[in-house]
Every structure is written in C-alpha cells, then in structure tokens.
C-alpha cells in the first residue's frame, strides 16, 4: 500500500500492515536496486519521506513503538533478538517526545550498520526492510490525510514502476477477478471448499489478508485467496468466521446463535489450504476474526 502526504500526493515507497509475534506492525519495504545500464529504476525512492510521515502520524495518535526489527531476506534466519534495532532510548518509544527527523536519522544509521559485511567498502544501506512494531492497533485513517474534507482511500491502486499488464492484474485482483480469480477457480475445482456451492455467479475470489493492509505482491498472490460463496465471503470479510490451523470453522461471538443457524456455519466442510497460505490465515485469525466491526482499522476487515 502507498500513503499520501499533506498535499494529497502519493509517497513513492511501499508499506503494509502485518503482525509480528502477535504485535501489530507496519512493514516498510527496502529501497534501492537501481541499474541504469539495465534500465531498472530504483524501487521505493521516497523511503525516508515515508518513514518520517509514519513517525509523525504515529505521534499524532499517541501510538508507541515497542521495537523496530530488521526484516530483510539476508537476515531472515538470524534470531529476532539479534535483529532488533538498537536505539538511543529504551523501548517503547513515545514519538511525541522526540524530534522526528533526528529520530529517523538515528534509527537509519543503526539500521545501516546491522549485519553488514565487515569488509564492505560503503557505509551500509540505511533503507532496508524493517518492521515497526506498535503497542496498540491503530485506525488506518490516522495514517492518511483529508484534503478539503475528502478522505484519500487507502486501498486504491498505486503501483509505480509496474508494467501495464501488471497494473491490469492489480486492478482485476482488487475486485477478485482476472488471473487471481482464475487461479482460485482452478485450485478449488470451481467450487466453494466449505459449502460446496458451484454456481459461478455465487463464487467470489476472496483475499485472506485484507486488500487494504497488503503490499502489491500480497494482493496478487493467489495463496492469499479462497474461493468462497457470497455469504461465506461476507462472513469471512467481516471477521465473523475464520478457520483454525486444521481447517475447522471458527465462529465469532458477534454472530448470534440464531444467525449461526441461519447461515449454516456448523455444516461447513473443513478448509484445506496450501502451507503457503498459513501466514495469511494466521493474520486473519489474529487481526480480523472476532473483532468489533470497525471501519478502516489495522485490526479490521476490508
């Protein structure tokens, strides 16, 4: 996802929302990767601007940072305790008490030195992929701005640097169509796996981890999808049902006993998903399922 600045312009750096060891977090994708000879543009060039904006808006919401964790692929096998960014103050950090730009620069300096080759001739990359872990969940609107009383939709598509074909994939995946839907139809043999419904007009290609909190790669990943009947899709999207690690349906306390009976949830088949879908379903269980229905919450649906 991409955020907008105070001028209602997209910041050209991608972030997403996730959970890390049970905590809500904001994932900032790494910058770099340019190659002029090969015509490759630098990815996420507004990394610094995005980080500053997120820190300012977290400060405005009185949201504390419990830890910042280095999360690049090179260090994925290293224990978390060795990937926590050491800063000049104890965690949790109350961003209202710091000068934002000084804090950002200090943080990035520490990031640049972490797990770098001791023989490297450069000062290190300060724009690596990181997870900013938060003490509390936040309203997604707190990270957006209102211009002339018109809110900017967080979930809209902004995909700099992609081909026309890739952008079309994103646009169709947004509404559960195109290649995303076709891959789910093939994987689930044209039927809702929990109700058995096969009528094409009643089947929806549903994202497991909600669209609005995903990065663009997660939005296109068919492993982040289930082919569901219209009613099951609505219940799942609103967090009124989810599924256990073994596929059994989980029913929210916010769905009344009468409505459970009317929806027939206890007659649903166990859900079988590929292992690569596990992390998406875990996010749904922890961040969407059985929560009071709120609009645009980090731990909400949509």
JOTA-V417658 format. One line per field, one symbol per residue. phi: phi as a letter, one per 40 degrees, with the letter a starting at -180 (. if undefined). psi: psi as a letter, one per 20 degrees, with the letter a starting at -180 (. if undefined). A space follows every 10 residues. Layout:
BEGIN
phi = ???
psi = ???
END
This chain:
BEGIN
phi = .bcbcccgbc ccacbababb fgccabbbcc bhgcacdcgc cccfccdccc cccccccccc cfccccabbc bcdcbcccdd dcbcccbcac ccbcccbbcd cccccccccc ccccfccccc cbcgccbccb bccbcbcbcd cccbbbbfgb cccccccbac gccdccccdc cccdbgbgcd ccccdccbfg accbbgcbcd cbbbcccccd dcbccccccc ccccabcbcd ccccccccgc babccbgccb bcccbccccd cccgcccccd cbbcdccdcc ccdcccbbcf bdcbcfcdbb bh
psi = qprqaijkqq pmpqrrqaqo liqqqppoqq rbjqnghjkp qpqlhkgggg gggggghhgh jkpqphqppp kqhhjhiqqh hjjppprkqq qqpoiijqog hgggggghgg ghipkqpijq iriqojlrpq popqhqqqph hhirqpoljo qpohirpomq jrrgghhhgg hhhhjkabhg gghhgghjkk qpihhipioh ijppoppgpq gijqrhghhi oiikqqoqrg ghgggghjji qaqrhjiqpp pqiioqhghg ghikhijqqq poqqhiighg hgggghigpk qpoqplqhka r.
END
